[in-house]
Amino acid sequence: MIAPLRPGVRLARPNGPLIETERLVLRQWSSADIAPNTAMLADPGTARFITIDGKPITDELVGWRNAAVMAGHWALHGAGMFVVEEKQTGKFVGRVGPWFPPGWPGFEVGWGIAPGFRGRGFAVEAARASIDWAFATFELDRIIHCIDRDNTASQAVARRLGAEPGREVDLFGHIAEVWVTSRSRW
């Protein structure tokens, strides 16, 4: 826990983009996102596809580290996965956006939606906004989406985005399909 600040002292905050869609706000990470992100990753169905080892994250420190990695991607690269919140309620919906750590197979826009928000089109809505932002911001001919062979829900999102399946890659011992969204077809 961070210590209370002295009167009149303000800490620096990231000044990244804020994207609004019809139902969502895509924004930078804050400490308030750690607990709901950890809760999302504690779900076995979610963890299976987006944690490094495919196992749920139930430890508070490991959840904090995961959120720190997400926020740190922004600090190190100037871009990263946005926190997605529902406009109407302000609730954490998930995380969606650019991801390109060292050794990654390309510039990815990925998505992870909390179980209570699935099936409502939020992944597609947030991914569209992220892809629009990425193509407007970066000199890219294509954006990839690394999707586990068994992740039919994410494959459906990729199809709705107009992405096409391509080659396969090994990510942390799991085979993933690399789906491609090309600028020319976007």
N, CA, C and O of each residue as an XYZ file, in Angstrom:
744
protein
N       0.844     -1.179      0.000
C       0.000      0.000      0.000
C       0.884      1.236      0.000
O       1.897      1.287      0.699
N       0.500      2.220     -0.779
C       1.263      3.455     -0.840
C       0.986      4.281      0.423
O      -0.135      4.306      0.930
N       2.010      4.939      0.907
C       1.871      5.780      2.094
C       1.056      7.024      1.753
O       1.072      7.469      0.605
N       0.348      7.592      2.720
C      -0.403      8.822      2.457
C       0.545      9.947      2.024
O       1.677     10.043      2.498
N       0.068     10.771      1.138
C       0.863     11.893      0.655
C       0.795     13.061      1.635
O      -0.198     13.254      2.337
N       1.861     13.818      1.661
C       1.878     15.039      2.472
C       0.946     16.055      1.852
O       0.730     16.015      0.641
N       0.397     16.944      2.615
C      -0.511     17.973      2.078
C       0.153     18.760      0.948
O       1.299     19.195      1.061
N      -0.591     18.929     -0.135
C      -0.106     19.707     -1.270
C       0.775     18.944     -2.243
O       1.136     19.492     -3.285
N       1.137     17.701     -1.945
C       2.003     16.919     -2.834
C       1.129     16.105     -3.789
O       0.143     15.490     -3.383
N       1.514     16.118     -5.066
C       0.822     15.316     -6.090
C       1.857     14.481     -6.800
O       2.922     14.984     -7.158
N       1.565     13.228     -7.006
C       2.456     12.342     -7.755
C       2.141     12.436     -9.240
O       1.006     12.711     -9.632
N       3.158     12.204    -10.059
C       2.974     12.215    -11.506
C       2.056     11.064    -11.917
O       2.118      9.975    -11.346
N       1.229     11.309    -12.884
C       0.336     10.298    -13.450
C       0.659     10.154    -14.930
O       1.045     11.124    -15.583
N       0.500      8.938    -15.461
C       0.711      8.777    -16.901
C      -0.262      9.657    -17.674
O      -1.409      9.845    -17.267
N       0.197     10.177    -18.760
C      -0.632     11.059    -19.567
C      -0.858     10.428    -20.933
O      -0.520     11.013    -21.962
N      -1.427      9.241    -20.934
C      -1.672      8.543    -22.182
C      -3.001      8.910    -22.788
O      -3.748      9.711    -22.227
N      -3.298      8.333    -23.925
C      -4.552      8.650    -24.607
C      -5.756      8.121    -23.842
O      -5.662      7.158    -23.080
N      -6.857      8.757    -24.060
C      -8.148      8.332    -23.540
C      -9.043      8.174    -24.760
O      -9.217      9.112    -25.538
N      -9.604      6.994    -24.923
C     -10.461      6.720    -26.075
C     -11.855      6.404    -25.563
O     -12.024      5.595    -24.651
N     -12.840      7.040    -26.151
C     -14.224      6.741    -25.795
C     -14.944      6.158    -26.994
O     -14.815      6.649    -28.116
N     -15.699      5.109    -26.740
C     -16.573      4.526    -27.750
C     -18.007      4.751    -27.271
O     -18.234      5.455    -26.287
N     -18.943      4.168    -27.949
C     -20.344      4.356    -27.554
C     -20.589      3.917    -26.109
O     -21.297      4.594    -25.364
N     -19.998      2.773    -25.710
C     -20.289      2.227    -24.382
C     -19.084      2.113    -23.455
O     -19.225      1.743    -22.289
N     -17.900      2.430    -23.975
C     -16.676      2.143    -23.227
C     -15.747      3.342    -23.140
O     -15.820      4.273    -23.942
N     -14.868      3.291    -22.137
C     -13.747      4.208    -22.014
C     -12.490      3.339    -21.967
O     -12.407      2.405    -21.170
N     -11.520      3.647    -22.815
C     -10.225      2.972    -22.818
C      -9.228      3.972    -22.272
O      -9.074      5.065    -22.816
N      -8.545      3.597    -21.188
C      -7.704      4.561    -20.476
C      -6.471      3.877    -19.897
O      -6.286      2.665    -20.009
N      -5.633      4.709    -19.273
C      -4.421      4.226    -18.612
C      -4.755      3.465    -17.332
O      -5.871      3.541    -16.817
N      -3.779      2.741    -16.839
C      -3.920      1.938    -15.628
C      -3.791      2.801    -14.380
O      -3.080      3.805    -14.365
N      -4.508      2.376    -13.323
C      -4.370      3.007    -12.011
C      -4.397      1.901    -10.959
O      -4.709      0.749    -11.261
N      -4.070      2.261     -9.738
C      -4.039      1.256     -8.672
C      -5.419      0.634     -8.447
O      -5.511     -0.502     -7.981
N      -6.481      1.353     -8.765
C      -7.834      0.812     -8.593
C      -8.113     -0.357     -9.535
O      -9.078     -1.093     -9.332
N      -7.275     -0.539    -10.569
C      -7.489     -1.609    -11.546
C      -6.842     -2.931    -11.133
O      -7.120     -3.970    -11.733
N      -5.996     -2.900    -10.130
C      -5.265     -4.114     -9.734
C      -6.223     -5.213     -9.287
O      -6.136     -6.338     -9.779
N      -7.125     -4.913     -8.377
C      -8.032     -5.937     -7.847
C      -8.961     -6.509     -8.925
O      -9.073     -7.732     -9.014
N      -9.632     -5.693     -9.750
C     -10.502     -6.303    -10.758
C      -9.723     -7.042    -11.847
O     -10.223     -8.025    -12.394
N      -8.509     -6.587    -12.172
C      -7.682     -7.314    -13.128
C      -7.283     -8.667    -12.543
O      -7.315     -9.681    -13.240
N      -6.908     -8.682    -11.268
C      -6.550     -9.940    -10.604
C      -7.758    -10.868    -10.555
O      -7.628    -12.070    -10.789
N      -8.929    -10.319    -10.255
C     -10.149    -11.135    -10.233
C     -10.422    -11.746    -11.607
O     -10.817    -12.908    -11.700
N     -10.216    -10.971    -12.674
C     -10.404    -11.489    -14.025
C      -9.444    -12.649    -14.277
O      -9.832    -13.676    -14.833
N      -8.188    -12.476    -13.863
C      -7.174    -13.508    -14.094
C      -7.322    -14.696    -13.153
O      -6.704    -15.736    -13.382
N      -8.118    -14.568    -12.108
C      -8.381    -15.688    -11.202
C      -9.380    -16.668    -11.811
O      -9.481    -17.811    -11.366
N     -10.112    -16.227    -12.821
C     -11.075    -17.087    -13.501
C     -10.322    -18.114    -14.353
O      -9.552    -17.727    -15.233
N     -10.527    -19.413    -14.112
C      -9.786    -20.435    -14.873
C      -9.973    -20.336    -16.388
O      -9.028    -20.567    -17.141
N     -11.185    -19.993    -16.843
C     -11.423    -19.872    -18.280
C     -10.665    -18.723    -18.918
O     -10.275    -18.804    -20.083
N     -10.457    -17.654    -18.161
C      -9.675    -16.515    -18.647
C      -8.187    -16.840    -18.585
O      -7.458    -16.665    -19.561
N      -7.754    -17.314    -17.427
C      -6.334    -17.604    -17.218
C      -5.808    -18.605    -18.231
O      -4.660    -18.515    -18.665
N      -6.636    -19.543    -18.601
C      -6.221    -20.579    -19.552
C      -5.612    -19.984    -20.818
O      -4.695    -20.557    -21.406
N      -6.129    -18.833    -21.227
C      -5.687    -18.254    -22.490
C      -4.793    -17.033    -22.364
O      -4.134    -16.672    -23.339
N      -4.736    -16.366    -21.185
C      -3.944    -15.134    -21.161
C      -2.883    -15.040    -20.072
O      -2.150    -14.051    -20.039
N      -2.765    -16.012    -19.189
C      -1.633    -15.967    -18.268
C      -0.495    -16.771    -18.873
O      -0.721    -17.643    -19.712
N       0.722    -16.480    -18.449
C       1.889    -17.129    -19.035
C       1.817    -18.644    -18.934
O       2.128    -19.351    -19.893
N       1.404    -19.145    -17.769
C       1.368    -20.593    -17.568
C      -0.031    -21.190    -17.717
O      -0.212    -22.390    -17.515
N      -1.024    -20.363    -18.068
C      -2.383    -20.853    -18.237
C      -3.109    -21.138    -16.934
O      -4.195    -21.719    -16.938
N      -2.512    -20.731    -15.816
C      -3.108    -20.994    -14.509
C      -3.684    -19.712    -13.926
O      -3.163    -18.621    -14.159
N      -4.776    -19.856    -13.157
C      -5.382    -18.672    -12.537
C      -4.419    -17.954    -11.594
O      -3.595    -18.577    -10.925
N      -4.544    -16.645    -11.560
C      -3.764    -15.820    -10.636
C      -4.676    -15.491     -9.459
O      -5.671    -14.780     -9.607
N      -4.325    -16.013     -8.302
C      -5.149    -15.783     -7.120
C      -4.377    -15.065     -6.019
O      -4.964    -14.642     -5.022
N      -3.081    -14.927     -6.191
C      -2.234    -14.262     -5.204
C      -2.224    -12.756     -5.467
O      -2.021    -12.319     -6.600
N      -2.442    -11.970     -4.421
C      -2.515    -10.516     -4.560
C      -1.233     -9.917     -5.156
O      -1.302     -9.024     -6.000
N      -0.073    -10.404     -4.720
C       1.187     -9.873     -5.236
C       1.375    -10.211     -6.711
O       1.843     -9.374     -7.483
N       1.017    -11.421     -7.105
C       1.141    -11.803     -8.516
C       0.179    -10.965     -9.361
O       0.527    -10.561    -10.470
N      -1.014    -10.704     -8.854
C      -1.953     -9.830     -9.557
C      -1.418     -8.414     -9.689
O      -1.573     -7.777    -10.731
N      -0.781     -7.922     -8.619
C      -0.162     -6.596     -8.663
C       0.940     -6.569     -9.727
O       1.042     -5.615    -10.498
N       1.757     -7.618     -9.762
C       2.829     -7.676    -10.769
C       2.267     -7.661    -12.180
O       2.813     -6.996    -13.060
N       1.181     -8.389    -12.402
C       0.583     -8.415    -13.726
C       0.121     -7.017    -14.131
O       0.382     -6.578    -15.252
N      -0.559     -6.318    -13.230
C      -1.003     -4.948    -13.528
C       0.198     -4.026    -13.738
O       0.159     -3.134    -14.585
N       1.269     -4.242    -12.963
C       2.482     -3.425    -13.121
C       3.123     -3.660    -14.488
O       3.655     -2.726    -15.086
N       3.079     -4.876    -14.981
C       3.597     -5.171    -16.325
C       2.765     -4.440    -17.371
O       3.309     -3.846    -18.302
N       1.442     -4.486    -17.214
C       0.563     -3.796    -18.164
C       0.847     -2.290    -18.166
O       1.012     -1.688    -19.227
N       0.901     -1.689    -16.984
C       1.180     -0.253    -16.879
C       2.606      0.056    -17.336
O       2.855      1.084    -17.964
N       3.533     -0.836    -17.017
C       4.931     -0.640    -17.397
C       5.158     -0.685    -18.895
O       6.058     -0.017    -19.404
N       4.358     -1.458    -19.608
C       4.454     -1.502    -21.077
C       4.234     -0.095    -21.627
O       4.930      0.327    -22.550
N       3.262      0.635    -21.058
C       3.026      2.020    -21.450
C       4.233      2.891    -21.124
O       4.660      3.697    -21.951
N       4.782      2.735    -19.930
C       5.919      3.563    -19.505
C       7.137      3.318    -20.378
O       7.859      4.258    -20.709
N       7.375      2.077    -20.753
C       8.565      1.733    -21.535
C       8.412      2.001    -23.030
O       9.375      2.393    -23.688
N       7.214      1.795    -23.569
C       7.024      1.857    -25.017
C       6.108      2.982    -25.492
O       6.040      3.253    -26.691
N       5.406      3.637    -24.573
C       4.487      4.691    -24.973
C       3.161      4.180    -25.483
O       2.337      4.959    -25.964
N       2.942      2.879    -25.384
C       1.688      2.254    -25.805
C       1.560      0.938    -25.059
O       2.545      0.388    -24.568
N       0.340      0.444    -24.982
C       0.107     -0.823    -24.309
C      -1.374     -1.098    -24.216
O      -2.194     -0.401    -24.813
N      -1.702     -2.117    -23.463
C      -3.110     -2.459    -23.288
C      -3.793     -1.410    -22.422
O      -3.295     -1.016    -21.368
N      -4.932     -0.979    -22.899
C      -5.758     -0.041    -22.155
C      -6.579     -0.794    -21.114
O      -6.906     -1.966    -21.300
N      -6.903     -0.122    -20.034
C      -7.969     -0.601    -19.168
C      -9.261     -0.224    -19.877
O      -9.405      0.891    -20.377
N     -10.187     -1.155    -19.914
C     -11.480     -0.902    -20.527
C     -12.506     -0.828    -19.408
O     -12.631     -1.748    -18.600
N     -13.233      0.272    -19.373
C     -14.295      0.390    -18.367
C     -15.609      0.713    -19.063
O     -15.644      1.353    -20.115
N     -16.669      0.256    -18.452
C     -18.001      0.527    -18.971
C     -18.374      1.967    -18.628
O     -18.310      2.363    -17.464
N     -18.760      2.745    -19.628
C     -19.111      4.152    -19.406
C     -20.232      4.307    -18.389
O     -20.153      5.141    -17.487
N     -21.254      3.515    -18.537
C     -22.454      3.678    -17.723
C     -22.194      3.439    -16.242
O     -22.768      4.121    -15.393
N     -21.321      2.463    -15.919
C     -21.114      2.087    -14.517
C     -19.732      2.426    -13.983
O     -19.535      2.487    -12.769
N     -18.762      2.649    -14.883
C     -17.381      2.864    -14.458
C     -16.685      1.579    -14.053
O     -15.575      1.620    -13.522
N     -17.320      0.432    -14.293
C     -16.743     -0.857    -13.889
C     -15.666     -1.322    -14.859
O     -15.728     -1.052    -16.059
N     -14.668     -2.032    -14.310
C     -13.588     -2.652    -15.069
C     -14.180     -3.759    -15.939
O     -14.772     -4.711    -15.431
N     -14.014     -3.624    -17.250
C     -14.512     -4.607    -18.210
C     -13.405     -5.575    -18.591
O     -13.658     -6.758    -18.821
N     -12.177     -5.073    -18.658
C     -11.051     -5.905    -19.067
C      -9.903     -5.046    -19.534
O      -9.760     -3.890    -19.136
N      -9.083     -5.638    -20.392
C      -7.942     -4.923    -20.961
C      -7.838     -5.273    -22.432
O      -7.967     -6.432    -22.827
N      -7.602     -4.250    -23.230
C      -7.560     -4.414    -24.678
C      -6.554     -3.420    -25.226
O      -6.493     -2.275    -24.779
N      -5.761     -3.863    -26.201
C      -4.876     -2.914    -26.861
C      -3.555     -3.504    -27.283
O      -3.370     -4.721    -27.294
N      -2.619     -2.603    -27.637
C      -1.318     -3.019    -28.138
C      -0.491     -3.798    -27.122
O      -0.539     -3.553    -25.917
N       0.261     -4.738    -27.659
C       1.149     -5.571    -26.845
C       2.306     -6.005    -27.738
O       2.095     -6.702    -28.731
N       3.513     -5.604    -27.396
C       4.668     -5.971    -28.224
C       5.947     -6.050    -27.391
O       6.900     -5.318    -27.659
N       5.982     -6.932    -26.381
C       7.210     -7.085    -25.593
C       8.316     -7.706    -26.441
O       8.040     -8.220    -27.525
N       9.558     -7.667    -25.970
C      10.667     -8.260    -26.725
C      10.391     -9.722    -27.066
O       9.903    -10.488    -26.235
N      10.713    -10.092    -28.306
C      10.551    -11.468    -28.746
C       9.144    -11.837    -29.186
O       8.904    -12.972    -29.598
N       8.209    -10.893    -29.104
C       6.832    -11.174    -29.517
C       6.785    -11.283    -31.033
O       7.598    -10.647    -31.704
N       5.874    -12.056    -31.599
C       5.881    -12.273    -33.056
C       5.444    -11.086    -33.898
O       5.445    -11.186    -35.125
N       5.075     -9.978    -33.297
C       4.677     -8.796    -34.050
C       3.936     -7.828    -33.162
O       3.797     -8.052    -31.960
N       3.461     -6.756    -33.754
C       2.676     -5.744    -33.038
C       1.262     -6.293    -32.908
O       0.536     -6.423    -33.893
N       0.889     -6.611    -31.680
C      -0.407     -7.227    -31.440
C      -1.387     -6.234    -30.829
O      -0.994     -5.347    -30.071
N      -2.650     -6.388    -31.160
C      -3.738     -5.833    -30.374
C      -4.469     -7.055    -29.825
O      -5.052     -7.847    -30.565
N      -4.414     -7.174    -28.510
C      -5.044     -8.313    -27.847
C      -6.189     -7.861    -26.965
O      -6.426     -6.666    -26.789
N      -6.896     -8.839    -26.410
C      -8.041     -8.525    -25.563
C      -8.207     -9.586    -24.490
O      -7.914    -10.765    -24.686
N      -8.688     -9.119    -23.354
C      -9.069     -9.979    -22.245
C     -10.249     -9.313    -21.557
O     -10.128     -8.203    -21.037
N     -11.376     -9.982    -21.554
C     -12.605     -9.415    -21.010
C     -13.022    -10.228    -19.790
O     -13.028    -11.459    -19.818
N     -13.369     -9.521    -18.721
C     -13.784    -10.173    -17.481
C     -15.062    -10.985    -17.724
O     -15.908    -10.592    -18.527
N     -15.195    -12.119    -17.025
C     -16.330    -13.020    -17.272
C     -17.709    -12.357    -17.240
O     -18.556    -12.701    -18.063
N     -17.961    -11.443    -16.344
C     -19.268    -10.813    -16.241
C     -19.613     -9.876    -17.388
O     -20.742     -9.392    -17.472
N     -18.653     -9.614    -18.276
C     -18.879     -8.671    -19.375
C     -18.799     -9.331    -20.747
O     -18.894     -8.647    -21.766
N     -18.627    -10.633    -20.787
C     -18.510    -11.339    -22.067
C     -19.875    -11.482    -22.736
O     -20.923    -11.444    -22.092
N     -19.813    -11.649    -24.059
C     -21.037    -11.878    -24.819
C     -21.853    -10.629    -25.085
O     -23.002    -10.719    -25.519
N     -21.273     -9.460    -24.830
C     -21.988     -8.197    -25.035
C     -21.336     -7.325    -26.109
O     -21.732     -6.177    -26.308
N     -20.330     -7.879    -26.803
C     -19.670     -7.145    -27.880
C     -18.604     -6.173    -27.427
O     -18.099     -5.394    -28.235
N     -18.247     -6.201    -26.137
C     -17.252     -5.261    -25.631
C     -15.861     -5.518    -26.212
O     -15.123     -4.571    -26.481
N     -15.496     -6.783    -26.407
C     -14.167     -7.088    -26.960
C     -14.022     -6.496    -28.359
O     -13.004     -5.882    -28.677
N     -15.034     -6.681    -29.184
C     -14.987     -6.149    -30.554
C     -14.967     -4.623    -30.531
O     -14.178     -4.004    -31.245
N     -15.821     -4.018    -29.723
C     -15.895     -2.552    -29.654
C     -14.566     -1.949    -29.205
O     -14.083     -0.985    -29.799
N     -13.980     -2.517    -28.160
C     -12.703     -2.000    -27.650
C     -11.557     -2.299    -28.604
O     -10.680     -1.457    -28.798
N     -11.553     -3.481    -29.198
C     -10.481     -3.829    -30.141
C     -10.532     -2.939    -31.377
O      -9.490     -2.521    -31.883
N     -11.731     -2.647    -31.866
C     -11.852     -1.739    -33.019
C     -11.243     -0.370    -32.699
O     -10.497      0.195    -33.499
N     -11.574      0.145    -31.522
C     -11.032      1.447    -31.123
C      -9.518      1.382    -30.978
O      -8.820      2.325    -31.352
N      -9.008      0.292    -30.444
C      -7.555      0.132    -30.275
C      -6.843      0.007    -31.610
O      -5.767      0.573    -31.804
N      -7.445     -0.736    -32.529
C      -6.842     -0.893    -33.862
C      -6.871      0.437    -34.598
O      -5.886      0.816    -35.233
N      -7.993      1.150    -34.520
C      -8.054      2.487    -35.134
C      -6.923      3.363    -34.588
O      -6.209      4.013    -35.352
N      -6.768      3.375    -33.259
C      -5.732      4.183    -32.618
C      -4.336      3.739    -33.060
O      -3.485      4.576    -33.360
N      -4.103      2.436    -33.101
C      -2.780      1.925    -33.486
C      -2.436      2.287    -34.924
O      -1.321      2.734    -35.193
N      -3.373      2.103    -35.857
C      -3.102      2.459    -37.248
C      -2.921      3.969    -37.417
O      -2.150      4.400    -38.274
N      -3.610      4.772    -36.624
C      -3.461      6.230    -36.699
C      -2.159      6.697    -36.058
O      -1.666      7.779    -36.379
N      -1.601      5.902    -35.165
C      -0.434      6.312    -34.385
C       0.882      5.747    -34.908
O       1.911      6.422    -34.858
N       0.856      4.521    -35.406
C       2.083      3.819    -35.795
C       2.110      3.536    -37.286
O       1.069      3.361    -37.918
N       3.321      3.493    -37.842
C       3.533      3.082    -39.233
C       3.500      1.563    -39.273
O       4.535      0.912    -39.132
N       2.328      1.004    -39.463
C       2.131     -0.441    -39.471
C       1.358     -0.846    -40.709
O       0.419     -0.160    -41.113
N       1.750     -1.960    -41.314
C       0.970     -2.523    -42.411
C      -0.014     -3.563    -41.902
O      -1.013     -3.872    -42.552
N       0.298     -4.106    -40.704
C      -0.567     -5.143    -40.163
C      -0.483     -5.170    -38.644
O       0.507     -4.750    -38.046
N      -1.524     -5.663    -38.057
C      -1.594     -5.881    -36.616
C      -1.962     -7.340    -36.424
O      -2.824     -7.872    -37.123
N      -1.304     -7.982    -35.473
C      -1.591     -9.393    -35.239
C      -2.438     -9.583    -33.974
O      -2.571     -8.686    -33.141
N      -2.998    -10.777    -33.870
C      -3.757    -11.207    -32.703
C      -3.353    -12.658    -32.465
O      -3.703    -13.532    -33.258
N      -2.626    -12.926    -31.391
C      -2.178    -14.287    -31.073
C      -3.286    -14.980    -30.295
O      -3.623    -14.579    -29.181
N      -3.846    -16.019    -30.890
C      -5.015    -16.677    -30.310
C      -4.772    -18.177    -30.206
O      -4.423    -18.833    -31.188
N      -4.962    -18.709    -29.004
C      -4.829    -20.139    -28.768
C      -5.780    -20.903    -29.690
O      -6.900    -20.462    -29.948
N      -5.323    -22.039    -30.176
C      -6.141    -22.855    -31.094
C      -7.526    -23.180    -30.531
O      -8.498    -23.291    -31.279
N      -7.607    -23.330    -29.213
C      -8.867    -23.727    -28.581
C      -9.733    -22.544    -28.155
O     -10.827    -22.745    -27.628
N      -9.267    -21.325    -28.372
C      -9.998    -20.151    -27.913
C     -10.978    -19.691    -28.994
O     -10.728    -18.723    -29.712
N     -12.086    -20.403    -29.089
C     -13.066    -20.107    -30.141
C     -13.724    -18.739    -29.963
O     -14.101    -18.103    -30.948
N     -13.865    -18.284    -28.725
C     -14.467    -16.963    -28.500
C     -13.582    -15.865    -29.078
O     -14.086    -14.952    -29.733
N     -12.265    -15.937    -28.847
C     -11.360    -14.926    -29.406
C     -11.250    -15.052    -30.920
O     -11.075    -14.051    -31.616
N     -11.350    -16.259    -31.428
C     -11.349    -16.432    -32.883
C     -12.563    -15.730    -33.489
O     -12.468    -15.120    -34.554
N     -13.706    -15.820    -32.802
C     -14.917    -15.144    -33.287
C     -14.742    -13.625    -33.265
O     -15.192    -12.936    -34.181
N     -14.088    -13.100    -32.221
C     -13.800    -11.663    -32.162
C     -12.919    -11.271    -33.349
O     -13.194    -10.289    -34.038
N     -11.865    -12.043    -33.581
C     -10.948    -11.754    -34.691
C     -11.696    -11.747    -36.030
O     -11.471    -10.871    -36.865
N     -12.571    -12.710    -36.226
C     -13.363    -12.748    -37.471
C     -14.227    -11.498    -37.607
O     -14.319    -10.916    -38.688
N     -14.858    -11.088    -36.508
C     -15.717     -9.884    -36.548
C     -14.902     -8.632    -36.854
O     -15.433     -7.648    -37.369
N     -13.606     -8.674    -36.534
C     -12.716     -7.553    -36.845
C     -12.183     -7.624    -38.275
O     -11.497     -6.709    -38.730
N     -12.498     -8.707    -38.980
C     -12.008     -8.878    -40.344
C     -10.606     -9.469    -40.421
O      -9.984     -9.446    -41.483
N     -10.104     -9.997    -39.313
C      -8.772    -10.606    -39.301
C      -8.830    -11.990    -39.946
O      -9.875    -12.639    -39.990
N      -7.689    -12.409    -40.436
C      -7.584    -13.728    -41.061
C      -6.498    -14.536    -40.373
O      -5.456    -13.994    -40.005
N      -6.739    -15.851    -40.196
C      -5.713    -16.680    -39.554
C      -4.503    -16.854    -40.466
O      -4.627    -16.958    -41.687
N      -3.327    -16.882    -39.835
C      -2.093    -17.064    -40.584
C      -1.272    -18.193    -39.985
O      -1.790    -19.277    -39.717
N      -0.025    -17.938    -39.783
C       0.898    -18.952    -39.274
C       0.641    -19.251    -37.804
O      -0.126    -18.564    -37.129
N       1.309    -20.296    -37.333
C       1.231    -20.647    -35.919
C       2.569    -20.338    -35.263
O       3.618    -20.413    -35.903
N       2.524    -19.988    -33.973
C       3.735    -19.710    -33.201
C       3.626    -20.401    -31.843
O       2.533    -20.721    -31.374
N       4.774    -20.620    -31.233
C       4.830    -21.182    -29.890
C       4.978    -20.017    -28.911
O       5.980    -19.302    -28.933
N       3.979    -19.832    -28.059
C       4.026    -18.798    -27.028
C       4.012    -19.478    -25.672
O       2.982    -19.994    -25.238
N       5.157    -19.478    -25.004
C       5.264    -20.050    -23.663
C       4.827    -21.517    -23.624
O       4.209    -21.957    -22.655
N       5.146    -22.265    -24.670
C       4.815    -23.686    -24.689
C       3.425    -24.000    -25.196
O       3.020    -25.162    -25.187
N       2.687    -23.004    -25.636
C       1.354    -23.211    -26.211
C       1.384    -22.771    -27.664
O       1.985    -21.751    -28.001
N       0.738    -23.536    -28.514
C       0.646    -23.146    -29.918
C      -0.497    -22.144    -30.077
O      -1.624    -22.384    -29.645
N      -0.177    -21.032    -30.700
C      -1.174    -19.994    -30.968
C      -1.217    -19.726    -32.464
O      -0.203    -19.811    -33.156
N      -2.396    -19.406    -32.942
C      -2.547    -18.959    -34.316
C      -2.341    -17.457    -34.346
O      -2.803    -16.738    -33.460
N      -1.648    -16.990    -35.367
C      -1.446    -15.555    -35.540
C      -2.468    -15.065    -36.561
O      -2.347    -15.320    -37.759
N      -3.467    -14.365    -36.063
C      -4.477    -13.765    -36.928
C      -3.972    -12.385    -37.340
O      -3.278    -11.719    -36.571
N      -4.319    -11.958    -38.546
C      -3.772    -10.715    -39.088
C      -4.892     -9.759    -39.504
O      -5.825    -10.131    -40.215
N      -4.766     -8.528    -39.041
C      -5.603     -7.417    -39.497
C      -4.692     -6.529    -40.323
O      -3.739     -5.961    -39.790
N      -4.962     -6.400    -41.604
C      -4.100     -5.588    -42.460
C      -4.666     -4.193    -42.616
O      -5.879     -3.996    -42.693
N      -3.754     -3.221    -42.663
C      -4.170     -1.825    -42.843
C      -4.967     -1.669    -44.134
O      -5.958     -0.939    -44.170
N      -4.541     -2.346    -45.183
C      -5.189     -2.190    -46.487
C      -6.650     -2.654    -46.480
O      -7.463     -2.148    -47.253
N      -6.981     -3.603    -45.620
C      -8.365     -4.088    -45.546
C      -9.142     -3.429    -44.414
O     -10.360     -3.582    -44.328
N      -8.446     -2.695    -43.541
C      -9.103     -2.091    -42.395
C      -9.954     -0.914    -42.839
O     -10.593     -0.267    -42.010
